[in-house]
Amino acid sequence: MDYQSQYWNEVAGPKWVASQVAMDRFLAPHAEAILAATTIVAGQRVVEVGCGCGALALEAARRGANSLGLDLSAPMLEHARARAA
């Protein structure tokens, strides 16, 4: 396992999962700007690379997109999947 993978799976990922609500609030202005700059329509395919705990990918799905989130951090992906369920 390389350094970045180890860091995001063993150190940073679990911390982000533990503080997901606060991090989503902190990053909300950026997420809102990204969403405002896009046109997401029902049935569209959306891929978010580096999705973290899934805030943007989940919002795209709420808007009717077929949304896929990708991330290096297994703990963050597991959390995103749980949020999507």
C-alpha positions as CSV (number, residue, x, y, z in Angstrom):
1,M,0.0,0.0,0.0
2,D,1.5,3.4,-1.0
3,Y,1.6,6.3,1.4
4,Q,-1.5,8.1,0.1
5,S,-3.6,5.0,0.2
6,Q,-2.4,4.2,3.7
7,Y,-3.0,7.7,4.9
8,W,-6.6,8.0,3.5
9,N,-7.6,4.5,4.6
10,E,-6.0,4.5,8.1
11,V,-5.7,8.1,9.2
12,A,-7.6,10.8,7.3
13,G,-10.6,8.7,6.1
14,P,-11.7,7.6,9.6
15,K,-11.4,11.2,10.8
16,W,-13.5,12.5,8.0
17,V,-16.1,9.9,8.6
18,A,-16.3,10.8,12.3
19,S,-16.7,14.5,11.4
20,Q,-18.8,14.1,8.2
21,V,-21.7,16.3,9.3
22,A,-19.3,19.2,10.3
23,M,-17.2,18.7,7.1
24,D,-20.3,18.8,4.9
25,R,-21.4,22.0,6.6
26,F,-17.9,23.5,6.2
27,L,-17.7,22.6,2.5
28,A,-21.3,23.5,1.7
29,P,-20.5,26.8,0.0
30,H,-18.2,25.0,-2.4
31,A,-20.7,22.2,-3.0
32,E,-23.4,24.7,-3.7
33,A,-21.2,26.5,-6.2
34,I,-20.3,23.3,-7.9
35,L,-24.0,22.3,-8.1
36,A,-25.0,25.8,-9.3
37,A,-22.5,25.5,-12.2
38,T,-23.9,22.1,-13.4
39,T,-27.1,21.0,-15.0
40,I,-28.0,17.7,-13.5
41,V,-31.1,16.1,-15.0
42,A,-32.9,12.8,-14.3
43,G,-31.4,9.8,-15.9
44,Q,-28.0,11.6,-16.5
45,R,-24.8,9.7,-15.6
46,V,-22.6,11.5,-13.1
47,V,-19.2,10.3,-11.8
48,E,-17.6,12.1,-8.9
49,V,-13.9,11.4,-8.5
50,G,-12.7,11.9,-4.9
51,C,-16.3,11.8,-3.6
52,G,-15.2,11.4,0.1
53,C,-18.3,10.7,2.2
54,G,-20.5,11.3,-0.9
55,A,-22.2,14.7,-0.4
56,L,-22.1,15.7,-4.1
57,A,-22.7,12.3,-5.5
58,L,-25.7,11.8,-3.2
59,E,-27.1,15.2,-4.2
60,A,-26.8,14.3,-7.8
61,A,-28.7,11.1,-7.1
62,R,-31.4,13.1,-5.3
63,R,-31.8,15.1,-8.4
64,G,-32.4,11.9,-10.4
65,A,-29.0,11.2,-11.8
66,N,-27.4,7.8,-12.0
67,S,-24.6,8.8,-9.7
68,L,-21.3,7.0,-9.0
69,G,-18.8,8.1,-6.4
70,L,-15.1,7.1,-6.5
71,D,-12.6,7.5,-3.7
72,L,-9.3,6.1,-2.5
73,S,-10.6,5.9,1.1
74,A,-12.5,2.7,1.8
75,P,-13.9,4.1,5.2
76,M,-15.2,7.1,3.4
77,L,-16.8,5.0,0.6
78,E,-18.4,2.7,3.1
79,H,-19.9,5.8,4.9
80,A,-21.1,7.2,1.6
81,R,-22.8,3.8,0.8
82,A,-24.4,3.8,4.2
83,R,-25.7,7.3,3.6
84,A,-27.1,6.3,0.2
85,A,-29.0,3.3,1.6
